[in-house]
Amino acid sequence: MQKIFRCENCQRGMHVVGSTGLGKEVERVVRCPYCKTKNKVMWPKGDKFNVQRIATR
């Protein structure tokens, strides 16, 4: 599973990648890799994820 979204603060793109999420989606906190702001994303409960930078401005 993967989701692409923008940081609420700096508006730069992030790519959130994890396993095939089959569980119910809950709100999780993701830190922006650029400005370290906490962002909220819907992600399957209990699934681990990685946040990657993408080239956006």
N, C-alpha and C positions, 0 to 999 in steps of 0.2 A: 504494500500500500504506500502511496506517496501523495503529498499535497504540496502545492506551491502557493505561498501567500506573501504579503508585504508586511513589514514591521509598522506598527501604529505610530512610532515616533519618527524614525528616519526614512520610512517609505522604501527601503531597499528589500529586494526579494530574498526569500528563504525557501529551501527545498527540504521538507520533512519526510524522511524515508523510514519505513519499518517493515515488519513482516506482513503477511496477508492477514489483515485484521477482520476477524469474523465476529468479534464481540460487540456489545453495545457501545456506541460512541459516547464518551463523556468529555467534559471540558478539561483540558490539560494546559499547563503553563510551559511555554517554550521561550527560551532566552534568545534574543537576536544575536547572531554572531558578530555583528558590526558594532552596535551601540549598547549591548547588554540589557536592553529593555525587556521586561516580561510581557509576552504576548499570549493570548489565549487561542487555542486551536481545539477542534473536536477530533478526538482520537480514540480508538478502541480501548476499553478498560483493560489494564494489565499489560498491554503491548508496549515493548520498548521501541524507542525511535532515536534517530540521529538527525541533527540539523546541519544542513550544508549551505554554504553561500552560493548564490547564483549571480551572474553578471547583469545587474539592473541598476538603474539610477533613477 
